[in-house]
Amino acid sequence: MKKKIIYVGITTLTFLSIILLDTLALDNVFDENAKTSDITELLSKELHYKEINTISANGFMVSEDIYGDSHLITINKSILKSITKKEAVKIQELFNKDLNHFKEADFIELTFNGINSENKKIVFKRGEITNF
């Protein structure tokens, strides 16, 4: 019985290690993650958002229940008065069209400073809008 428990434990650890190795290391090596610089370039050129601050990470984000690549983007100047689903869909369509590996990006959060509305964020997980 002890041998079975040990085999199951080793198999589980091996499986988890392979998943983590793929997500956290190999995706970066083989350039299969969205790039924060590409995201900011699209937002700046196509939507005329200005003063964009970024943080990108590859790892665990326990608060959002994800692991992998994360892109936290703060937009300090935009012409938006509020964040609507229509605006989120517009950005999603732009990313789908012009952002490499958008659907593989585990987490993209756009925070809009200077917006006078309750919702100041648009969150994408693997290409899907998750906060509307």
C-alpha positions in Angstrom: 0.0 0.0 0.0 2.8 2.4 0.9 4.4 1.7 -2.5 1.2 2.7 -4.3 1.0 6.0 -2.4 4.6 6.8 -3.2 4.1 6.0 -6.9 1.0 8.2 -7.0 2.9 11.0 -5.2 5.8 10.8 -7.6 3.6 10.7 -10.6 1.6 13.7 -9.4 4.8 15.7 -8.7 6.2 14.8 -12.1 3.0 15.8 -13.9 2.9 19.1 -12.0 6.6 19.8 -12.7 6.0 19.2 -16.4 3.1 21.6 -16.5 5.1 24.3 -14.6 8.2 23.8 -16.7 6.1 24.3 -19.9 4.2 27.3 -18.6 6.9 29.1 -16.7 10.0 28.3 -18.7 9.5 26.8 -22.1 6.8 29.3 -23.3 9.4 32.1 -22.7 12.2 30.2 -24.4 10.1 29.4 -27.5 8.5 32.9 -27.5 5.0 31.7 -27.0 3.8 34.4 -24.6 2.2 37.8 -25.4 4.7 40.6 -25.0 3.9 43.6 -22.7 5.7 45.9 -25.1 3.4 44.7 -28.0 0.3 45.4 -25.8 1.4 48.9 -24.9 2.3 49.7 -28.5 -1.2 48.6 -29.7 -2.9 50.6 -27.0 -0.8 53.7 -27.8 -1.0 53.5 -31.6 -4.5 52.2 -32.2 -6.4 53.6 -29.2 -4.3 56.7 -28.5 -3.8 55.9 -24.8 -1.0 57.8 -23.2 1.3 57.5 -20.2 1.2 53.7 -20.0 2.9 52.0 -17.1 3.5 48.2 -17.1 4.5 45.3 -15.0 4.9 41.8 -16.4 5.6 38.6 -14.6 5.8 34.9 -15.2 4.7 32.8 -12.3 1.9 32.4 -9.8 -0.7 35.1 -9.1 -2.7 33.5 -6.2 -5.1 36.4 -5.9 -6.3 35.7 -9.5 -6.0 31.9 -9.3 -3.6 31.8 -12.3 -0.1 30.8 -13.1 1.8 31.8 -16.2 2.4 35.1 -17.9 0.7 38.2 -16.4 0.6 41.7 -17.8 -0.5 44.5 -15.5 -1.0 47.7 -17.5 -2.0 51.1 -16.1 -3.2 53.8 -18.5 -3.0 57.2 -17.0 -4.4 59.3 -19.9 -7.2 58.3 -22.2 -10.3 60.0 -23.6 -12.6 57.5 -21.9 -15.2 58.7 -19.4 -16.0 55.2 -18.1 -15.2 51.6 -18.8 -18.0 49.8 -20.7 -18.4 46.3 -22.1 -18.3 48.0 -25.6 -14.9 49.4 -24.9 -13.7 46.0 -23.5 -14.9 44.2 -26.6 -13.2 46.8 -28.9 -9.9 46.2 -27.1 -10.4 42.4 -27.2 -11.1 42.5 -31.0 -7.9 44.6 -31.5 -5.8 42.2 -29.4 -7.3 39.2 -31.3 -6.4 40.8 -34.6 -3.0 42.3 -33.8 -1.5 40.8 -30.6 0.6 37.6 -31.0 -0.3 34.9 -28.5 -3.2 36.9 -27.1 -5.3 33.8 -26.4 -2.3 32.2 -24.7 -1.8 35.1 -22.4 -2.8 33.9 -19.0 -3.7 37.3 -17.5 -3.9 40.8 -18.9 -5.3 43.6 -16.7 -5.8 47.1 -18.0 -6.4 49.7 -15.2 -7.6 53.2 -16.3 -6.6 56.0 -13.9 -8.6 59.2 -14.1 -11.9 57.4 -14.9 -14.9 58.5 -12.9 -16.7 55.2 -12.7 -16.9 52.3 -10.3 -15.2 49.9 -12.7 -11.7 51.0 -13.7 -10.4 47.7 -15.0 -10.7 45.4 -18.0 -9.4 41.9 -17.3 -8.6 39.2 -19.9 -7.8 35.6 -19.1 -6.6 33.6 -22.1 -8.3 36.0 -24.5 -11.6 36.2 -22.7 -13.1 39.2 -20.9 -13.7 38.2 -17.3 -15.0 41.2 -15.4 -18.2 42.2 -17.2 
